Amino acid sequence: WTPNQGSRFILTIPTSLTSSRGLLVRVSDQSFAIPLNAIERILQIHSSEVSSVGGHDTLRYDGKPLMLAHLGDVLGLPRSNGRHSADQRISVVILSAVERRMAFVVDDLVSEQEVVIKGLGRQLARVGGVAGASVMGNGEVTLILQVSDLIKLAQRVSSRSVLESAKLAETAVVAEVRAQQRIIDALHHLRHRVDCVEALVGVHLTAAVA
């Protein structure tokens, strides 16, 4: 080792990055992360435990009916095919934010993981129910859900039983395709920003080594 000789490495990291622990879930073959601090409880229920109150699906929780919605419907994504049979378990995540509480059905519970959250930028700031995104270790871009907005959206969407099949009316399909395209645009936008950061880091490293 020779003093004052060697390589210098400079890493440029965006200041807008934050990290949080989240629960990864799957909905319509896409991954989403839910902040753990917004999760009140995770349940596996039977279809017989779902009842209708005031035209909305509910489940019994803490001795009271709790509104239940399919996360895919709230995000405007098509459902997986098939109906829930009487003996089939349904994965439910109970979320709470700003003194509001609601239950959401998901297709699958994946894992708990530390995620680095990156904002979507001004162009995609109006994508409802999404707080940011994160790039997983396998390169997949996962959207981070904004729970308070998600609950508001769920209370505004048309009521559709979580037990229904994936067949939708044509108008509903059009609306879901448009919503899904907004999510795809958000993923592409974040992937581009990540590539720019990686390229910038590479330039700094090359200059430092040179």
N, CA, C and O of each residue as an XYZ file, in Angstrom:
840
protein
N       0.842     -1.197      0.000
C       0.000      0.000      0.000
C       0.871      1.239      0.000
O       1.787      1.352      0.815
N       0.596      2.186     -0.919
C       1.370      3.412     -1.041
C       0.503      4.593     -0.660
O      -0.565      4.778     -1.243
N       0.937      5.413      0.316
C       0.129      6.568      0.727
C      -0.141      7.519     -0.443
O       0.712      7.718     -1.309
N      -1.340      8.097     -0.448
C      -1.745      9.114     -1.431
C      -1.831      8.568     -2.856
O      -1.851      9.341     -3.813
N      -1.881      7.265     -3.000
C      -2.037      6.685     -4.328
C      -3.145      5.626     -4.280
O      -3.332      4.951     -3.268
N      -3.865      5.497     -5.383
C      -4.947      4.524     -5.442
C      -6.148      5.078     -6.181
O      -6.017      6.004     -6.981
N      -7.282      4.533     -5.926
C      -8.514      4.927     -6.619
C      -9.480      5.591     -5.656
O      -9.529      5.254     -4.473
N     -10.228      6.515     -6.161
C     -11.255      7.192     -5.378
C     -12.610      6.923     -6.012
O     -12.771      7.059     -7.225
N     -13.580      6.544     -5.195
C     -14.915      6.224     -5.689
C     -15.920      7.226     -5.140
O     -15.947      7.491     -3.938
N     -16.749      7.785     -6.026
C     -17.774      8.754     -5.637
C     -19.136      8.193     -6.027
O     -19.384      7.907     -7.198
N     -20.015      8.035     -5.044
C     -21.370      7.554     -5.298
C     -22.349      8.708     -5.147
O     -22.375      9.378     -4.115
N     -23.139      8.935     -6.163
C     -24.154      9.984     -6.125
C     -25.512      9.334     -5.879
O     -26.011      8.594     -6.726
N     -26.104      9.610     -4.729
C     -27.383      8.993     -4.338
C     -28.463     10.068     -4.269
O     -28.255     11.102     -3.635
N     -29.623      9.844     -4.912
C     -30.713     10.822     -4.831
C     -31.170     11.032     -3.392
O     -31.344     10.065     -2.650
N     -31.366     12.276     -2.996
C     -31.770     12.582     -1.615
C     -33.229     12.233     -1.352
O     -33.660     12.196     -0.200
N     -33.991     11.977     -2.411
C     -35.421     11.701     -2.238
C     -35.696     10.239     -1.880
O     -36.856      9.866     -1.706
N     -34.671      9.413     -1.766
C     -34.863      8.009     -1.438
C     -35.134      7.824      0.055
O     -34.464      8.434      0.888
N     -36.097      6.998      0.389
C     -36.366      6.612      1.772
C     -36.552      5.098      1.805
O     -36.827      4.480      0.777
N     -36.405      4.513      2.967
C     -36.576      3.064      3.092
C     -37.624      2.758      4.154
O     -37.836      3.531      5.088
N     -38.270      1.615      3.986
C     -39.311      1.203      4.924
C     -39.524     -0.294      4.778
O     -39.235     -0.873      3.730
N     -40.022     -0.908      5.816
C     -40.365     -2.319      5.720
C     -41.790     -2.451      5.192
O     -42.693     -1.723      5.605
N     -41.968     -3.386      4.280
C     -43.272     -3.546      3.671
C     -43.626     -5.010      3.453
O     -42.755     -5.879      3.416
N     -44.907     -5.260      3.310
C     -45.412     -6.588      2.989
C     -45.635     -6.670      1.485
O     -46.398     -5.883      0.925
N     -44.977     -7.615      0.833
C     -45.161     -7.802     -0.599
C     -46.366     -8.698     -0.843
O     -46.469     -9.786     -0.277
N     -47.280     -8.227     -1.696
C     -48.466     -9.010     -2.053
C     -48.553     -9.092     -3.570
O     -47.969     -8.277     -4.286
N     -49.296    -10.094     -4.050
C     -49.511    -10.263     -5.489
C     -50.979    -10.034     -5.806
O     -51.865    -10.565     -5.136
N     -51.221     -9.240     -6.831
C     -52.574     -8.978     -7.318
C     -52.512     -8.932     -8.842
O     -51.749     -8.150     -9.408
N     -53.302     -9.757     -9.501
C     -53.340     -9.789    -10.960
C     -51.946     -9.952    -11.558
O     -51.587     -9.274    -12.520
N     -51.171    -10.857    -10.977
C     -49.817    -11.177    -11.455
C     -48.852    -10.004    -11.347
O     -47.842     -9.973    -12.051
N     -49.142     -9.051    -10.488
C     -48.236     -7.934    -10.241
C     -47.953     -7.840     -8.746
O     -48.794     -8.176     -7.912
N     -46.740     -7.372     -8.430
C     -46.344     -7.242     -7.025
C     -46.559     -5.819     -6.533
O     -46.314     -4.852     -7.255
N     -47.018     -5.706     -5.296
C     -47.187     -4.416     -4.640
C     -46.664     -4.531     -3.211
O     -46.692     -5.608     -2.616
N     -46.186     -3.414     -2.668
C     -45.689     -3.391     -1.295
C     -46.600     -2.514     -0.445
O     -46.948     -1.398     -0.833
N     -46.982     -3.037      0.726
C     -47.813     -2.294      1.668
C     -46.963     -1.988      2.897
O     -46.416     -2.912      3.499
N     -46.836     -0.720      3.287
C     -46.040     -0.385      4.481
C     -46.544     -1.140      5.713
O     -47.746     -1.197      5.970
N     -45.616     -1.713      6.462
C     -46.010     -2.514      7.621
C     -46.721     -1.689      8.687
O     -47.588     -2.206      9.392
N     -46.361     -0.403      8.814
C     -46.982      0.417      9.858
C     -48.458      0.708      9.578
O     -49.161      1.234     10.441
N     -48.930      0.367      8.370
C     -50.338      0.574      8.046
C     -51.139     -0.726      8.125
O     -52.358     -0.719      7.953
N     -50.453     -1.839      8.386
C     -51.129     -3.142      8.441
C     -51.545     -3.438      9.875
O     -50.712     -3.491     10.780
N     -52.846     -3.628     10.067
C     -53.364     -3.925     11.397
C     -53.406     -5.427     11.656
O     -53.116     -5.894     12.758
N     -53.774     -6.175     10.610
C     -53.857     -7.625     10.791
C     -53.924     -8.302      9.427
O     -54.396     -7.724      8.449
N     -53.436     -9.548      9.387
C     -53.504    -10.370      8.180
C     -54.337    -11.607      8.510
O     -54.079    -12.291      9.501
N     -55.341    -11.891      7.673
C     -56.262    -13.001      7.941
C     -56.341    -13.946      6.751
O     -56.077    -13.571      5.608
N     -56.714    -15.188      7.058
C     -57.100    -16.167      6.046
C     -58.537    -16.560      6.362
O     -58.794    -17.215      7.372
N     -59.471    -16.167      5.509
C     -60.882    -16.394      5.800
C     -61.508    -17.318      4.763
O     -60.945    -17.541      3.692
N     -62.681    -17.852      5.096
C     -63.475    -18.641      4.159
C     -64.489    -17.715      3.480
O     -64.844    -16.664      4.012
N     -64.936    -18.121      2.321
C     -65.929    -17.313      1.596
C     -67.221    -17.181      2.392
O     -67.953    -16.204      2.235
N     -67.502    -18.160      3.246
C     -68.721    -18.111      4.060
C     -68.679    -16.985      5.091
O     -69.718    -16.609      5.635
N     -67.501    -16.449      5.364
C     -67.367    -15.362      6.332
C     -67.621    -13.990      5.704
O     -67.641    -12.977      6.403
N     -67.812    -13.964      4.389
C     -68.085    -12.700      3.693
C     -69.595    -12.507      3.608
O     -70.315    -13.389      3.139
N     -70.068    -11.357      4.060
C     -71.491    -11.037      3.996
C     -71.674     -9.655      3.384
O     -70.723     -8.879      3.288
N     -72.886     -9.357      2.977
C     -73.188     -8.075      2.346
C     -73.966     -7.181      3.306
O     -74.976     -7.594      3.876
N     -73.486     -5.960      3.476
C     -74.156     -4.967      4.312
C     -74.230     -3.664      3.524
O     -73.200     -3.090      3.168
N     -75.441     -3.201      3.253
C     -75.603     -1.958      2.508
C     -75.048     -2.011      1.100
O     -74.617     -0.991      0.561
N     -75.055     -3.203      0.490
C     -74.559     -3.344     -0.871
C     -73.051     -3.503     -0.973
O     -72.512     -3.512     -2.079
N     -72.349     -3.628      0.165
C     -70.901     -3.793      0.169
C     -70.525     -5.083      0.889
O     -71.176     -5.478      1.856
N     -69.467     -5.734      0.408
C     -68.955     -6.914      1.101
C     -68.351     -6.501      2.439
O     -67.689     -5.468      2.542
N     -68.583     -7.309      3.446
C     -68.008     -7.047      4.766
C     -67.571     -8.366      5.391
O     -67.994     -9.444      4.974
N     -66.720     -8.254      6.395
C     -66.384     -9.404      7.229
C     -66.483     -8.968      8.684
O     -66.370     -7.782      8.995
N     -66.689     -9.908      9.548
C     -66.848     -9.602     10.977
C     -65.464     -9.432     11.600
O     -64.633    -10.339     11.547
N     -65.228     -8.262     12.189
C     -63.926     -7.984     12.799
C     -64.141     -7.160     14.066
O     -64.790     -6.114     14.029
N     -63.606     -7.624     15.163
C     -63.793     -6.971     16.460
C     -65.280     -6.805     16.795
O     -65.684     -5.829     17.428
N     -66.072     -7.768     16.363
C     -67.492     -7.741     16.669
C     -68.313     -6.795     15.813
O     -69.501     -6.601     16.072
N     -67.698     -6.201     14.795
C     -68.406     -5.264     13.933
C     -68.135     -5.598     12.464
O     -67.101     -6.184     12.147
N     -69.064     -5.226     11.558
C     -68.815     -5.457     10.127
C     -67.754     -4.482      9.605
O     -67.820     -3.280      9.862
N     -66.788     -5.016      8.877
C     -65.712     -4.203      8.309
C     -65.774     -4.318      6.796
O     -65.800     -5.423      6.256
N     -65.799     -3.177      6.109
C     -65.905     -3.163      4.649
C     -64.737     -3.913      4.023
O     -63.587     -3.761      4.436
N     -65.055     -4.726      3.015
C     -64.080     -5.587      2.346
C     -64.103     -5.317      0.849
O     -65.172     -5.280      0.240
N     -62.929     -5.127      0.251
C     -62.827     -4.874     -1.189
C     -61.654     -5.655     -1.755
O     -60.712     -5.996     -1.041
N     -61.726     -5.929     -3.042
C     -60.623     -6.604     -3.719
C     -59.599     -5.548     -4.144
O     -59.950     -4.569     -4.803
N     -58.340     -5.748     -3.769
C     -57.310     -4.750     -4.067
C     -57.176     -4.513     -5.569
O     -56.909     -3.393     -6.006
N     -57.362     -5.567     -6.350
C     -57.282     -5.415     -7.803
C     -58.348     -4.480     -8.345
O     -58.084     -3.701     -9.261
N     -59.573     -4.552     -7.779
C     -60.647     -3.663     -8.227
C     -60.307     -2.206     -7.922
O     -60.557     -1.321     -8.741
N     -59.741     -1.960     -6.749
C     -59.408     -0.594     -6.344
C     -58.323     -0.004     -7.244
O     -58.358      1.181     -7.572
N     -57.363     -0.835     -7.639
C     -56.262     -0.380     -8.487
C     -56.620     -0.428     -9.969
O     -55.826     -0.022    -10.818
N     -57.814     -0.924    -10.277
C     -58.229     -0.974    -11.673
C     -57.584     -2.097    -12.457
O     -57.362     -1.959    -13.660
N     -57.279     -3.208    -11.802
C     -56.644     -4.347    -12.455
C     -57.633     -5.494    -12.613
O     -58.527     -5.655    -11.782
N     -57.486     -6.294    -13.671
C     -58.388     -7.443    -13.850
C     -58.124     -8.506    -12.800
O     -56.993     -8.671    -12.344
N     -59.159     -9.217    -12.421
C     -59.008    -10.262    -11.422
C     -58.479    -11.555    -12.043
O     -58.535    -11.759    -13.256
N     -57.968    -12.413    -11.170
C     -57.579    -13.746    -11.608
C     -58.843    -14.545    -11.901
O     -59.908    -14.265    -11.351
N     -58.716    -15.534    -12.767
C     -59.882    -16.324    -13.155
C     -60.363    -17.222    -12.029
O     -59.585    -17.665    -11.184
N     -61.658    -17.477    -12.039
C     -62.230    -18.437    -11.088
C     -62.919    -17.776     -9.914
O     -62.636    -16.632     -9.558
N     -63.830    -18.527     -9.324
C     -64.544    -18.077     -8.129
C     -63.936    -18.728     -6.901
O     -63.240    -19.739     -6.999
N     -64.204    -18.141     -5.744
C     -63.753    -18.731     -4.491
C     -64.747    -19.793     -4.040
O     -65.935    -19.514     -3.882
N     -64.258    -21.005     -3.834
C     -65.130    -22.073     -3.356
C     -65.334    -21.931     -1.850
O     -64.639    -21.164     -1.184
N     -66.301    -22.685     -1.326
C     -66.664    -22.544      0.083
C     -65.518    -22.926      1.015
O     -65.391    -22.371      2.107
N     -64.680    -23.882      0.582
C     -63.599    -24.341      1.455
C     -62.254    -23.681      1.135
O     -61.236    -24.030      1.733
N     -62.245    -22.742      0.205
C     -60.992    -22.088     -0.183
C     -60.693    -20.894      0.731
O     -61.579    -20.100      1.045
N     -59.450    -20.786      1.144
C     -59.024    -19.675      1.985
C     -58.799    -18.424      1.145
O     -58.262    -18.496      0.039
N     -59.217    -17.270      1.682
C     -59.040    -15.983      1.017
C     -58.083    -15.148      1.855
O     -58.289    -14.973      3.056
N     -57.037    -14.632      1.218
C     -56.046    -13.814      1.923
C     -56.572    -12.391      2.060
O     -56.933    -11.756      1.069
N     -56.611    -11.898      3.287
C     -57.148    -10.565      3.571
C     -56.131     -9.779      4.401
O     -55.567    -10.293      5.367
N     -55.911     -8.535      4.008
C     -55.036     -7.639      4.763
C     -55.883     -6.485      5.283
O     -56.506     -5.771      4.497
N     -55.913     -6.298      6.591
C     -56.666     -5.193      7.189
C     -55.730     -4.011      7.366
O     -54.712     -4.105      8.051
N     -56.090     -2.886      6.732
C     -55.250     -1.686      6.745
C     -55.948     -0.564      7.507
O     -57.176     -0.477      7.524
N     -55.156      0.279      8.126
C     -55.713      1.433      8.833
C     -54.829      2.649      8.592
O     -53.603      2.550      8.544
N     -55.481      3.796      8.441
C     -54.768      5.056      8.236
C     -55.729      6.203      8.507
O     -56.886      6.169      8.087
N     -55.242      7.218      9.211
C     -56.023      8.420      9.504
C     -57.388      8.036     10.092
O     -58.428      8.516      9.643
N     -57.362      7.164     11.100
C     -58.566      6.734     11.818
C     -59.584      6.033     10.920
O     -60.768      5.961     11.249
N     -59.115      5.522      9.792
C     -59.978      4.727      8.924
C     -59.408      3.320      8.835
O     -58.196      3.116      8.900
N     -60.312      2.350      8.683
C     -59.902      0.954      8.635
C     -60.683      0.245      7.539
O     -61.875      0.487      7.352
N     -59.992     -0.640      6.813
C     -60.658     -1.367      5.737
C     -59.891     -2.646      5.445
O     -58.683     -2.721      5.665
N     -60.605     -3.657      4.944
C     -59.991     -4.946      4.609
C     -59.890     -5.096      3.092
O     -60.800     -4.721      2.352
N     -58.762     -5.652      2.646
C     -58.525     -5.835      1.217
C     -58.154     -7.288      0.923
O     -57.333     -7.889      1.617
N     -58.770     -7.829     -0.110
C     -58.452     -9.177     -0.569
C     -57.289     -9.104     -1.553
O     -57.299     -8.275     -2.463
N     -56.287     -9.967     -1.377
C     -55.152    -10.056     -2.303
C     -55.060    -11.488     -2.814
O     -55.587    -12.413     -2.195
N     -54.388    -11.662     -3.946
C     -54.250    -13.006     -4.515
C     -53.246    -13.851     -3.737
O     -53.429    -15.058     -3.574
N     -52.185    -13.204     -3.259
C     -51.156    -13.970     -2.567
C     -50.357    -13.065     -1.637
O     -50.136    -11.889     -1.929
N     -49.928    -13.632     -0.512
C     -49.025    -12.954      0.416
C     -47.621    -13.486      0.146
O     -47.384    -14.688      0.264
N     -46.690    -12.604     -0.216
C     -45.365    -13.045     -0.650
C     -44.381    -13.093      0.513
O     -43.967    -14.171      0.940
N     -44.008    -11.919      1.021
C     -43.019    -11.876      2.100
C     -42.946    -10.471      2.677
O     -43.487     -9.516      2.120
N     -42.260    -10.374      3.808
C     -41.957     -9.071      4.400
C     -40.544     -8.689      3.985
O     -39.640     -9.523      4.025
N     -40.346     -7.426      3.585
C     -39.048     -7.045      3.033
C     -38.780     -5.559      3.233
O     -39.703     -4.744      3.260
N     -37.501     -5.221      3.373
C     -37.089     -3.822      3.402
C     -37.089     -3.292      1.980
O     -36.477     -3.891      1.095
N     -37.768     -2.179      1.751
C     -37.847     -1.612      0.406
C     -37.343     -0.170      0.423
O     -37.592      0.583      1.365
N     -36.630      0.192     -0.641
C     -36.171      1.565     -0.826
C     -37.192      2.263     -1.709
O     -37.418      1.855     -2.848
N     -37.809      3.319     -1.182
C     -38.917      3.987     -1.867
C     -38.414      5.182     -2.664
O     -37.714      6.045     -2.134
N     -38.773      5.223     -3.927
C     -38.453      6.338     -4.808
C     -39.740      6.954     -5.323
O     -40.626      6.245     -5.799
N     -39.848      8.284     -5.228
C     -41.036      8.968     -5.721
C     -41.199      8.796     -7.216
O     -40.225      8.553     -7.928
N     -42.430      8.920     -7.696
C     -42.722      8.718     -9.113
C     -42.520      9.966     -9.951
O     -42.576      9.891    -11.178
N     -42.285     11.119     -9.322
C     -42.109     12.350    -10.090
C     -43.424     13.066    -10.314
O     -44.499     12.506    -10.102
N     -43.323     14.312    -10.745
C     -44.531     15.127    -10.917
C     -45.450     14.604    -11.993
O     -46.669     14.749    -11.893
N     -44.879     13.986    -13.040
C     -45.713     13.517    -14.141
C     -46.699     12.433    -13.711
O     -47.780     12.304    -14.284
N     -46.314     11.651    -12.691
C     -47.151     10.530    -12.268
C     -47.647     10.687    -10.838
O     -48.063      9.715    -10.207
N     -47.602     11.913    -10.330
C     -47.992     12.151     -8.935
C     -49.480     11.899     -8.710
O     -49.901     11.685     -7.573
N     -50.280     11.921     -9.770
C     -51.725     11.756     -9.630
C     -52.182     10.303     -9.728
O     -53.385     10.038     -9.715
N     -51.258      9.368     -9.825
C     -51.648      7.965     -9.842
C     -52.192      7.611     -8.464
O     -51.440      7.579     -7.489
N     -53.479      7.347     -8.378
C     -54.132      7.153     -7.092
C     -53.678      5.911     -6.358
O     -53.478      4.856     -6.959
N     -53.515      6.048     -5.034
C     -53.186      4.907     -4.204
C     -51.746      4.464     -4.237
O     -51.407      3.444     -3.638
N     -50.875      5.210     -4.929
C     -49.467      4.820     -5.062
C     -48.579      5.904     -4.471
O     -48.680      7.070     -4.854
N     -47.702      5.521     -3.533
C     -46.804      6.479     -2.879
C     -45.462      6.570     -3.566
O     -44.802      7.606     -3.485
N     -45.042      5.521     -4.238
C     -43.731      5.495     -4.888
C     -43.483      4.112     -5.449
O     -44.417      3.342     -5.675
N     -42.215      3.804     -5.671
C     -41.872      2.505     -6.233
C     -40.503      2.080     -5.730
O     -39.742      2.885     -5.193
N     -40.208      0.808     -5.914
C     -38.926      0.263     -5.472
C     -38.483     -0.798     -6.465
O     -39.307     -1.513     -7.036
N     -37.177     -0.895     -6.665
C     -36.614     -1.926     -7.535
C     -36.138     -3.078     -6.654
O     -35.267     -2.891     -5.804
N     -36.701     -4.258     -6.850
C     -36.346     -5.425     -6.055
C     -34.985     -5.982     -6.480
O     -34.405     -5.549     -7.475
N     -34.494     -6.942     -5.713
C     -33.202     -7.536     -6.000
C     -33.151     -8.242     -7.336
O     -32.086     -8.341     -7.946
N     -34.306     -8.744     -7.808
C     -34.352     -9.428     -9.099
C     -34.586     -8.472    -10.260
O     -34.761     -8.914    -11.395
N     -34.592     -7.151     -9.991
C     -34.788     -6.157    -11.043
C     -36.231     -5.784    -11.286
O     -36.503     -4.883    -12.079
N     -37.174     -6.452    -10.625
C     -38.595     -6.147    -10.803
C     -38.950     -4.854    -10.075
O     -38.542     -4.635     -8.935
N     -39.714     -4.006    -10.750
C     -40.162     -2.748    -10.155
C     -41.490     -2.987     -9.439
O     -42.448     -3.474    -10.039
N     -41.539     -2.642     -8.160
C     -42.733     -2.847     -7.343
C     -43.269     -1.518     -6.856
O     -42.517     -0.701     -6.325
N     -44.558     -1.295     -7.032
C     -45.182     -0.062     -6.578
C     -45.483     -0.140     -5.078
O     -45.932     -1.169     -4.573
N     -45.224      0.976     -4.375
C     -45.516      1.080     -2.947
C     -46.882      1.749     -2.795
O     -47.105      2.829     -3.341
N     -47.778      1.129     -2.072
C     -49.141      1.642     -1.963
C     -49.259      2.699     -0.873
O     -48.632      2.602      0.182
N     -50.078      3.712     -1.151
C     -50.404      4.772     -0.192
C     -51.736      4.392      0.442
O     -52.786      4.510     -0.189
N     -51.689      3.940      1.681
C     -52.863      3.321      2.297
C     -54.020      4.292      2.482
O     -55.167      3.931      2.216
N     -53.755      5.500      2.926
C     -54.850      6.452      3.148
C     -55.595      6.746      1.842
O     -56.824      6.806      1.836
N     -54.874      6.927      0.752
C     -55.509      7.142     -0.551
C     -56.235      5.886     -1.009
O     -57.305      5.961     -1.613
N     -55.645      4.733     -0.718
C     -56.233      3.463     -1.138
C     -57.610      3.264     -0.510
O     -58.544      2.816     -1.175
N     -57.729      3.597      0.765
C     -59.015      3.450      1.446
C     -60.052      4.402      0.854
O     -61.211      4.028      0.679
N     -59.636      5.631      0.544
C     -60.557      6.587     -0.083
C     -61.022      6.087     -1.438
O     -62.205      6.178     -1.764
N     -60.090      5.557     -2.232
C     -60.448      5.028     -3.552
C     -61.419      3.866     -3.428
O     -62.376      3.763     -4.195
N     -61.169      2.988     -2.455
C     -62.012      1.809     -2.273
C     -63.439      2.184     -1.920
O     -64.378      1.485     -2.302
N     -63.610      3.271     -1.199
C     -64.950      3.688     -0.798
C     -65.703      4.350     -1.947
O     -66.917      4.538     -1.875
N     -64.963      4.707     -3.025
C     -65.613      5.351     -4.169
C     -65.885      4.397     -5.326
O     -66.766      4.661     -6.145
N     -65.147      3.295     -5.408
C     -65.341      2.383     -6.532
C     -66.671      1.667     -6.405
O     -67.207      1.510     -5.308
N     -67.205      1.229     -7.558
C     -68.486      0.524     -7.545
C     -68.337     -0.796     -6.800
O     -67.337     -1.499     -6.938
N     -69.364     -1.116     -6.004
C     -69.304     -2.319     -5.184
C     -69.439     -3.557     -6.063
O     -70.375     -3.670     -6.855
N     -68.508     -4.471     -5.917
C     -68.508     -5.734     -6.650
C     -67.998     -6.793     -5.704
O     -66.941     -6.626     -5.095
N     -68.720     -7.863     -5.575
C     -68.374     -8.870     -4.582
C     -66.988     -9.438     -4.818
O     -66.604     -9.709     -5.955
N     -66.243     -9.617     -3.744
C     -64.906    -10.201     -3.848
C     -64.979    -11.663     -4.250
O     -63.960    -12.256     -4.602
N     -66.170    -12.256     -4.205
C     -66.343    -13.659     -4.545
C     -66.676    -13.870     -6.008
O     -66.740    -15.012     -6.465
N     -66.889    -12.790     -6.757
C     -67.245    -12.913     -8.165
C     -66.072    -13.410     -8.985
O     -64.917    -13.328     -8.566
N     -66.393    -13.931    -10.174
C     -65.358    -14.418    -11.087
C     -64.700    -13.242    -11.782
O     -65.058    -12.090    -11.541
N     -63.745    -13.531    -12.639
C     -62.972    -12.489    -13.318
C     -63.686    -11.897    -14.517
O     -63.165    -10.958    -15.120
N     -64.879    -12.411    -14.900
C     -65.577    -11.895    -16.068
C     -66.176    -10.534    -15.752
O     -66.895    -10.384    -14.765
N     -65.883     -9.546    -16.583
C     -66.336     -8.177    -16.359
C     -67.129     -7.690    -17.561
O     -67.015     -8.222    -18.665
N     -67.926     -6.674    -17.317
C     -68.610     -6.002    -18.420
C     -67.591     -5.257    -19.258
O     -66.520     -4.894    -18.772
N     -67.930     -5.029    -20.529
C     -66.974     -4.403    -21.446
C     -66.546     -3.029    -20.969
O     -65.369     -2.686    -21.089
N     -67.457     -2.231    -20.433
C     -67.093     -0.892    -19.953
C     -66.122     -0.968    -18.799
O     -65.212     -0.146    -18.692
N     -66.309     -1.952    -17.930
C     -65.403     -2.116    -16.805
C     -64.018     -2.516    -17.278
O     -63.014     -2.080    -16.714
N     -63.958     -3.352    -18.321
C     -62.672     -3.773    -18.859
C     -61.901     -2.569    -19.403
O     -60.697     -2.448    -19.180
N     -62.591     -1.689    -20.110
C     -61.942     -0.498    -20.662
C     -61.352      0.350    -19.542
O     -60.216      0.814    -19.642
N     -62.123      0.553    -18.477
C     -61.633      1.353    -17.352
C     -60.421      0.700    -16.699
O     -59.475      1.388    -16.317
N     -60.446     -0.620    -16.570
C     -59.337     -1.321    -15.933
C     -58.079     -1.263    -16.787
O     -56.974     -1.129    -16.261
N     -58.246     -1.365    -18.124
C     -57.089     -1.287    -19.013
C     -56.425      0.079    -18.905
O     -55.198      0.178    -18.897
N     -57.232      1.128    -18.823
C     -56.670      2.468    -18.695
C     -55.921      2.621    -17.380
O     -54.830      3.190    -17.345
N     -56.504      2.114    -16.299
C     -55.836      2.207    -14.998
C     -54.547      1.390    -14.993
O     -53.537      1.817    -14.432
N     -54.585      0.215    -15.619
C     -53.392     -0.620    -15.664
C     -52.299      0.057    -16.480
O     -51.117     -0.061    -16.156
N     -52.691      0.772    -17.548
C     -51.702      1.468    -18.364
C     -51.004      2.566    -17.565
O     -49.815      2.815    -17.763
N     -51.750      3.240    -16.645
C     -51.129      4.250    -15.800
C     -50.066      3.631    -14.903
O     -49.008      4.218    -14.678
N     -50.362      2.433    -14.393
C     -49.391      1.745    -13.543
C     -48.179      1.327    -14.362
O     -47.047      1.450    -13.893
N     -48.399      0.830    -15.589
C     -47.284      0.435    -16.446
C     -46.414      1.637    -16.779
O     -45.187      1.539    -16.784
N     -47.057      2.788    -17.061
C     -46.302      4.010    -17.326
C     -45.443      4.399    -16.129
O     -44.309      4.853    -16.278
N     -46.011      4.210    -14.931
C     -45.254      4.536    -13.719
C     -44.030      3.639    -13.582
O     -42.959      4.099    -13.185
N     -44.190      2.356    -13.914
C     -43.069      1.421    -13.824
C     -41.968      1.774    -14.813
O     -40.787      1.745    -14.467
N     -42.355      2.112    -16.059
C     -41.366      2.482    -17.068
C     -40.641      3.775    -16.678
O     -39.434      3.912    -16.880
N     -41.405      4.719    -16.116
C     -40.812      5.992    -15.720
C     -39.767      5.774    -14.621
O     -38.684      6.357    -14.664
N     -40.095      4.937    -13.646
C     -39.143      4.687    -12.564
C     -37.924      3.937    -13.081
O     -36.799      4.228    -12.675
N     -38.140      2.964    -13.984
C     -37.023      2.199    -14.532
C     -36.051      3.127    -15.249
O     -34.837      2.948    -15.160
N     -36.589      4.132    -15.967
C     -35.750      5.104    -16.675
C     -34.938      5.923    -15.685
O     -33.756      6.179    -15.910
N     -35.576      6.342    -14.574
C     -34.864      7.150    -13.580
C     -33.772      6.340    -12.897
O     -32.693      6.857    -12.610
N     -34.056      5.067    -12.637
C     -33.037      4.209    -12.031
C     -31.859      4.031    -12.976
O     -30.707      4.073    -12.543
N     -32.133      3.829    -14.275
C     -31.059      3.685    -15.254
C     -30.191      4.937    -15.312
O     -28.973      4.844    -15.465
N     -30.820      6.113    -15.190
C     -30.071      7.369    -15.221
C     -29.143      7.468    -14.015
O     -27.998      7.905    -14.136
N     -29.653      7.051    -12.832
C     -28.815      7.085    -11.626
C     -27.640      6.127    -11.771
O     -26.510      6.470    -11.420
N     -27.904      4.917    -12.293
C     -26.834      3.945    -12.466
C     -25.790      4.446    -13.457
O     -24.591      4.247    -13.263
N     -26.256      5.096    -14.517
C     -25.326      5.633    -15.499
C     -24.480      6.746    -14.898
O     -23.284      6.839    -15.175
N     -25.095      7.590    -14.074
C     -24.377      8.685    -13.443
C     -23.322      8.161    -12.484
O     -22.205      8.677    -12.437
N     -23.680      7.125    -11.713
C     -22.718      6.513    -10.800
C     -21.552      5.926    -11.580
O     -20.397      6.029    -11.166
N     -21.874      5.300    -12.734
C     -20.816      4.722    -13.552
C     -19.857      5.763    -14.089
O     -18.652      5.521    -14.158
N     -20.379      6.923    -14.473
C     -19.527      8.002    -14.975
C     -18.592      8.487    -13.888
O     -17.405      8.696    -14.140
N     -19.113      8.671    -12.666
C     -18.283      9.114    -11.554
C     -17.180      8.103    -11.234
O     -16.038      8.481    -10.972
N     -17.531      6.829    -11.257
C     -16.544      5.800    -10.966
C     -15.441      5.762    -12.014
O     -14.262      5.618    -11.692
N     -15.852      5.894    -13.296
C     -14.869      5.883    -14.374
C     -13.938      7.064    -14.273
O     -12.729      6.922    -14.456
N     -14.489      8.240    -13.982
C     -13.669      9.441    -13.861
C     -12.721      9.348    -12.675
O     -11.575      9.791    -12.752
N     -13.201      8.769    -11.576
C     -12.360      8.675    -10.394
C     -11.190      7.711    -10.614
O     -10.059      7.981    -10.208
N     -11.486      6.580    -11.268
C     -10.425      5.601    -11.536
C      -9.400      6.158    -12.505
O      -8.199      5.936    -12.356
N      -9.903      6.901    -13.523
C      -8.997      7.506    -14.505
C      -8.103      8.553    -13.849
O      -7.276      9.168    -14.521
